[in-house]
Amino acid sequence: MGMLLNPLTLFWILLALSAICYKLKRKKTCRILAIVAVAELFLFSVTPLPIWMMRNLEGQYSIYNPNTLQRYPILVLGGGHTNDPDLLPHQRLSHVALARLTEGMRHYRLTPGSKLILSGYSQSGQTSMAETMALAAVSFGISPKDTLMMTEPATTWDEAQEYKKRFGTSGEFLLVTSASHMPRAMETFKCAGLKPIPVPAEFVIKHDPQKYLYNWKPSANKLLYSQIALHEYFGIWYYRWFKE
């Protein structure tokens, strides 16, 4: 299903089906599929729709201004990494994971004595996402005794269940994840009976007031925005129907 949420992949699938129909002499179906393919690519790479979808996700939760007198556990959700042995721990993190970790460490610095909880499994069976983020955090000066890890969760749903199992449901905590992922994460954690405080990070849409945000320029970035947004909207729908 993830493949179909990639507009570029969907474009080529539709185009391939159109070519097959042409070979089978089903010219009407061939034309329809070709038109749909081009229209789909135009919609997700040229129109303002991708920017609107991302901005709608990222704008649901404001930037968190911490109360430095209150210490909350800080949960940073995983966001991708590699186990390249030639790279330092922070260099192994994806830009998504590094942005989330940076925001988590910022709040750790603002509230001394708090705990940094890092989440994420290992797809390859080697060093997990959580362990890589912990190594990166320590290299940036975070105390090892203040870093806790959840190395098993593979999905946002798993992360909520693991947090509930290990830390209970009574206390509030800071939930750090990408701004576009925050609506799904908040809904998932609240559904598990938890009390997350949203701390959005990694904002993709950055609006310069001197520039017009919603444009009609073809852009590879718009394809990326579309893929991220479609993944999040589908994830929200899926969790609501099959996880609650």
C-alpha positions as a LaTeX table, in Angstrom:
\begin{tabular}{lrrr}
\hline
Residue & $x$ (\AA) & $y$ (\AA) & $z$ (\AA) \\
\hline
Met1 & 0.00 & 0.00 & 0.00 \\
Gly2 & 2.87 & 2.35 & 0.77 \\
Met3 & 3.97 & 2.15 & $-2.85$ \\
Leu4 & 0.58 & 3.42 & $-4.03$ \\
Leu5 & 0.90 & 6.44 & $-1.73$ \\
Asn6 & 3.88 & 7.61 & $-3.78$ \\
Pro7 & 2.49 & 9.82 & $-6.60$ \\
Leu8 & 5.45 & 9.14 & $-8.89$ \\
Thr9 & 5.15 & 5.37 & $-8.47$ \\
Leu10 & 1.41 & 5.57 & $-9.09$ \\
Phe11 & 2.07 & 7.59 & $-12.25$ \\
Trp12 & 4.34 & 4.89 & $-13.68$ \\
Ile13 & 1.93 & 2.10 & $-12.71$ \\
Leu14 & $-0.90$ & 3.86 & $-14.53$ \\
Leu15 & 1.34 & 4.50 & $-17.52$ \\
Ala16 & 2.41 & 0.85 & $-17.61$ \\
Leu17 & $-1.23$ & $-0.28$ & $-17.47$ \\
Ser18 & $-1.98$ & 2.14 & $-20.29$ \\
Ala19 & 0.79 & 0.58 & $-22.39$ \\
Ile20 & $-0.55$ & $-2.92$ & $-21.70$ \\
Cys21 & $-4.03$ & $-1.86$ & $-22.77$ \\
Tyr22 & $-2.56$ & $-0.40$ & $-25.96$ \\
Lys23 & $-0.89$ & $-3.73$ & $-26.75$ \\
Leu24 & $-4.22$ & $-5.48$ & $-26.11$ \\
Lys25 & $-5.89$ & $-3.02$ & $-28.53$ \\
Arg26 & $-8.09$ & $-1.58$ & $-25.81$ \\
Lys27 & $-7.49$ & 1.95 & $-27.00$ \\
Lys28 & $-10.25$ & 3.66 & $-25.01$ \\
Thr29 & $-9.01$ & 2.21 & $-21.72$ \\
Cys30 & $-5.47$ & 3.07 & $-22.77$ \\
Arg31 & $-6.37$ & 6.73 & $-23.30$ \\
Ile32 & $-8.29$ & 6.94 & $-20.02$ \\
Leu33 & $-5.38$ & 5.49 & $-18.01$ \\
Ala34 & $-2.88$ & 7.81 & $-19.74$ \\
Ile35 & $-5.04$ & 10.85 & $-19.00$ \\
Val36 & $-5.49$ & 9.80 & $-15.36$ \\
Ala37 & $-1.72$ & 9.27 & $-15.03$ \\
Val38 & $-0.90$ & 12.73 & $-16.37$ \\
Ala39 & $-3.68$ & 14.35 & $-14.31$ \\
Glu40 & $-2.45$ & 12.61 & $-11.15$ \\
Leu41 & 1.13 & 13.75 & $-11.73$ \\
Phe42 & $-0.04$ & 17.30 & $-12.47$ \\
Leu43 & $-2.16$ & 17.38 & $-9.32$ \\
Phe44 & 0.64 & 16.25 & $-7.01$ \\
Ser45 & 3.64 & 18.02 & $-8.59$ \\
Val46 & 2.28 & 21.29 & $-10.04$ \\
Thr47 & $-0.83$ & 22.46 & $-8.20$ \\
Pro48 & $-0.80$ & 24.05 & $-4.70$ \\
Leu49 & $-2.53$ & 20.94 & $-3.27$ \\
Pro50 & 0.64 & 19.30 & $-1.84$ \\
Ile51 & 1.57 & 22.50 & 0.01 \\
Trp52 & $-1.98$ & 22.82 & 1.35 \\
Met53 & $-2.02$ & 19.20 & 2.56 \\
Met54 & 1.29 & 19.55 & 4.38 \\
Arg55 & 0.42 & 22.94 & 5.86 \\
Asn56 & $-2.89$ & 21.54 & 7.09 \\
Leu57 & $-1.05$ & 18.77 & 8.94 \\
Glu58 & 1.77 & 20.93 & 10.27 \\
Gly59 & $-0.52$ & 23.71 & 11.44 \\
Gln60 & $-2.64$ & 21.62 & 13.79 \\
Tyr61 & $-0.26$ & 22.00 & 16.75 \\
Ser62 & 1.67 & 25.12 & 17.75 \\
Ile63 & 5.32 & 25.26 & 18.71 \\
Tyr64 & 5.65 & 24.26 & 22.35 \\
Asn65 & 6.96 & 26.84 & 24.82 \\
Pro66 & 8.14 & 24.91 & 27.87 \\
Asn67 & 7.55 & 25.69 & 31.50 \\
Thr68 & 11.08 & 25.34 & 32.82 \\
Leu69 & 9.76 & 24.67 & 36.34 \\
Gln70 & 8.00 & 21.50 & 35.23 \\
Arg71 & 10.00 & 18.38 & 34.36 \\
Tyr72 & 8.33 & 16.08 & 31.87 \\
Pro73 & 9.74 & 12.93 & 30.30 \\
Ile74 & 10.64 & 13.67 & 26.67 \\
Leu75 & 9.69 & 10.97 & 24.17 \\
Val76 & 11.33 & 11.31 & 20.75 \\
Leu77 & 9.78 & 9.10 & 18.07 \\
Gly78 & 12.02 & 7.31 & 15.60 \\
Gly79 & 12.46 & 8.64 & 12.09 \\
Gly80 & 14.90 & 6.47 & 10.17 \\
His81 & 18.60 & 5.67 & 10.27 \\
Thr82 & 21.36 & 3.64 & 8.66 \\
Asn83 & 24.04 & 1.43 & 10.20 \\
Asp84 & 26.85 & 2.71 & 7.99 \\
Pro85 & 29.99 & 1.99 & 10.09 \\
Asp86 & 31.93 & 4.80 & 8.42 \\
Leu87 & 29.58 & 7.47 & 9.83 \\
Leu88 & 29.27 & 8.97 & 13.28 \\
Pro89 & 26.02 & 8.24 & 15.19 \\
His90 & 24.38 & 11.59 & 14.36 \\
Gln91 & 25.40 & 11.18 & 10.70 \\
Arg92 & 23.61 & 7.84 & 10.56 \\
Leu93 & 20.30 & 9.49 & 11.38 \\
Ser94 & 17.93 & 10.57 & 8.65 \\
His95 & 17.25 & 14.30 & 8.46 \\
Val96 & 13.83 & 13.55 & 9.98 \\
Ala97 & 15.29 & 11.69 & 12.98 \\
Leu98 & 18.02 & 14.29 & 13.49 \\
Ala99 & 15.46 & 17.12 & 13.53 \\
Arg100 & 13.32 & 15.26 & 16.07 \\
Leu101 & 16.32 & 14.45 & 18.26 \\
Thr102 & 17.54 & 18.06 & 18.13 \\
Glu103 & 14.16 & 19.31 & 19.35 \\
Gly104 & 14.11 & 16.69 & 22.09 \\
Met105 & 17.59 & 17.68 & 23.26 \\
Arg106 & 16.59 & 21.36 & 23.25 \\
His107 & 13.82 & 20.65 & 25.74 \\
Tyr108 & 16.13 & 18.43 & 27.78 \\
Arg109 & 18.52 & 21.37 & 28.11 \\
Leu110 & 15.68 & 23.70 & 29.12 \\
Thr111 & 14.53 & 21.39 & 31.90 \\
Pro112 & 17.58 & 19.90 & 33.68 \\
Gly113 & 16.89 & 16.58 & 35.33 \\
Ser114 & 14.40 & 15.41 & 32.71 \\
Lys115 & 14.68 & 12.09 & 30.89 \\
Leu116 & 15.09 & 11.64 & 27.15 \\
Ile117 & 13.22 & 8.56 & 25.88 \\
Leu118 & 14.29 & 7.48 & 22.41 \\
Ser119 & 12.24 & 5.12 & 20.27 \\
Gly120 & 12.71 & 2.97 & 17.20 \\
Tyr121 & 13.47 & $-0.58$ & 16.15 \\
Ser122 & 16.10 & $-2.11$ & 13.88 \\
Gln123 & 14.85 & $-3.28$ & 10.50 \\
Ser124 & 18.13 & $-5.03$ & 9.75 \\
Gly125 & 18.61 & $-6.67$ & 13.13 \\
Gln126 & 21.66 & $-4.50$ & 13.87 \\
Thr127 & 21.81 & $-1.29$ & 15.94 \\
Ser128 & 18.28 & 0.01 & 16.50 \\
Met129 & 16.97 & 3.47 & 15.76 \\
Ala130 & 16.66 & 4.16 & 19.50 \\
Glu131 & 20.26 & 3.09 & 20.17 \\
Thr132 & 21.59 & 5.22 & 17.33 \\
Met133 & 19.72 & 8.28 & 18.61 \\
Ala134 & 21.00 & 7.58 & 22.14 \\
Leu135 & 24.60 & 7.40 & 20.89 \\
Ala136 & 24.08 & 10.65 & 18.98 \\
Ala137 & 22.54 & 12.34 & 22.03 \\
Val138 & 25.44 & 11.30 & 24.26 \\
Ser139 & 27.92 & 12.60 & 21.66 \\
Phe140 & 26.14 & 15.97 & 21.95 \\
Gly141 & 26.63 & 16.02 & 25.70 \\
Ile142 & 23.45 & 14.40 & 27.00 \\
Ser143 & 24.10 & 12.33 & 30.12 \\
Pro144 & 23.88 & 8.58 & 29.39 \\
Lys145 & 21.92 & 8.07 & 32.64 \\
Asp146 & 19.21 & 10.40 & 31.29 \\
Thr147 & 18.70 & 8.47 & 28.05 \\
Leu148 & 16.16 & 5.66 & 28.00 \\
Met149 & 15.40 & 3.51 & 24.98 \\
Met150 & 12.41 & 1.71 & 23.47 \\
Thr151 & 14.07 & $-0.56$ & 20.88 \\
Glu152 & 11.13 & $-2.75$ & 19.86 \\
Pro153 & 8.39 & $-0.46$ & 18.40 \\
Ala154 & 8.17 & $-0.43$ & 14.59 \\
Thr155 & 5.12 & 1.83 & 14.19 \\
Thr156 & 3.54 & 4.79 & 15.94 \\
Trp157 & 0.91 & 2.45 & 17.34 \\
Asp158 & 3.64 & 0.19 & 18.73 \\
Glu159 & 5.38 & 3.17 & 20.29 \\
Ala160 & 2.22 & 4.21 & 22.13 \\
Gln161 & 1.64 & 0.69 & 23.43 \\
Glu162 & 5.26 & 0.29 & 24.53 \\
Tyr163 & 5.26 & 3.63 & 26.35 \\
Lys164 & 2.03 & 2.69 & 28.11 \\
Lys165 & 3.48 & $-0.67$ & 29.13 \\
Arg166 & 6.72 & 0.74 & 30.52 \\
Phe167 & 5.70 & 4.10 & 31.98 \\
Gly168 & 1.98 & 3.86 & 32.64 \\
Thr169 & $-0.78$ & 6.32 & 31.82 \\
Ser170 & $-0.84$ & 8.62 & 34.83 \\
Gly171 & 1.74 & 11.26 & 33.94 \\
Glu172 & 2.07 & 13.80 & 31.17 \\
Phe173 & 5.08 & 13.75 & 28.85 \\
Leu174 & 6.46 & 15.68 & 25.90 \\
Leu175 & 5.85 & 13.94 & 22.58 \\
Val176 & 8.42 & 15.00 & 19.98 \\
Thr177 & 7.85 & 14.13 & 16.33 \\
Ser178 & 7.63 & 15.79 & 12.93 \\
Ala179 & 4.97 & 18.47 & 12.66 \\
Ser180 & 3.30 & 16.59 & 9.80 \\
His181 & 3.23 & 13.38 & 11.84 \\
Met182 & 1.99 & 15.03 & 15.03 \\
Pro183 & $-1.80$ & 14.76 & 14.33 \\
Arg184 & $-1.57$ & 10.99 & 13.86 \\
Ala185 & 0.82 & 10.56 & 16.78 \\
Met186 & $-1.36$ & 12.58 & 19.17 \\
Glu187 & $-4.50$ & 10.71 & 18.17 \\
Thr188 & $-2.71$ & 7.37 & 18.58 \\
Phe189 & $-1.23$ & 8.13 & 22.01 \\
Lys190 & $-4.49$ & 9.60 & 23.34 \\
Cys191 & $-6.35$ & 6.53 & 22.08 \\
Ala192 & $-3.98$ & 4.45 & 24.23 \\
Gly193 & $-5.07$ & 6.45 & 27.28 \\
Leu194 & $-1.86$ & 8.46 & 27.49 \\
Lys195 & $-1.37$ & 12.18 & 28.16 \\
Pro196 & 1.03 & 13.53 & 25.55 \\
Ile197 & 1.99 & 17.20 & 25.23 \\
Pro198 & 2.69 & 17.92 & 21.53 \\
Val199 & 6.14 & 19.21 & 20.64 \\
Pro200 & 6.23 & 19.47 & 16.84 \\
Ala201 & 9.61 & 19.44 & 15.08 \\
Glu202 & 10.91 & 19.28 & 11.49 \\
Phe203 & 8.55 & 21.76 & 9.85 \\
Val204 & 8.68 & 21.25 & 6.10 \\
Ile205 & 6.54 & 24.19 & 4.98 \\
Lys206 & 8.28 & 27.41 & 5.98 \\
His207 & 6.36 & 30.48 & 4.89 \\
Asp208 & 8.32 & 33.60 & 4.02 \\
Pro209 & 5.74 & 36.45 & 4.29 \\
Gln210 & 7.43 & 38.17 & 1.34 \\
Lys211 & 6.78 & 35.20 & $-0.93$ \\
Tyr212 & 3.54 & 33.65 & $-2.14$ \\
Leu213 & 3.17 & 30.22 & $-0.54$ \\
Tyr214 & 0.64 & 28.53 & $-2.82$ \\
Asn215 & 2.18 & 28.47 & $-6.29$ \\
Trp216 & 1.66 & 26.52 & $-9.51$ \\
Lys217 & 5.32 & 25.77 & $-10.21$ \\
Pro218 & 6.30 & 22.18 & $-11.03$ \\
Ser219 & 8.48 & 20.88 & $-8.21$ \\
Ala220 & 10.04 & 17.64 & $-7.04$ \\
Asn221 & 9.44 & 18.91 & $-3.50$ \\
Lys222 & 5.70 & 18.86 & $-4.14$ \\
Leu223 & 5.92 & 15.16 & $-4.97$ \\
Leu224 & 7.67 & 14.61 & $-1.63$ \\
Tyr225 & 5.07 & 16.70 & 0.21 \\
Ser226 & 2.31 & 14.67 & $-1.43$ \\
Gln227 & 3.90 & 11.37 & $-0.46$ \\
Ile228 & 4.35 & 12.44 & 3.18 \\
Ala229 & 0.85 & 13.91 & 3.46 \\
Leu230 & $-0.90$ & 10.95 & 1.81 \\
His231 & 0.98 & 8.58 & 4.12 \\
Glu232 & $-0.16$ & 10.54 & 7.17 \\
Tyr233 & $-3.80$ & 10.89 & 6.09 \\
Phe234 & $-3.97$ & 7.19 & 5.22 \\
Gly235 & $-2.34$ & 6.32 & 8.57 \\
Ile236 & $-4.91$ & 8.38 & 10.48 \\
Trp237 & $-7.74$ & 6.69 & 8.62 \\
Tyr238 & $-6.24$ & 3.23 & 9.09 \\
Tyr239 & $-5.74$ & 3.63 & 12.85 \\
Arg240 & $-9.25$ & 4.96 & 13.32 \\
Trp241 & $-10.84$ & 2.04 & 11.51 \\
Phe242 & $-8.64$ & $-0.90$ & 12.44 \\
Lys243 & $-6.82$ & $-0.02$ & 15.69 \\
Glu244 & $-9.40$ & 1.61 & 17.93 \\
\hline
\end{tabular}
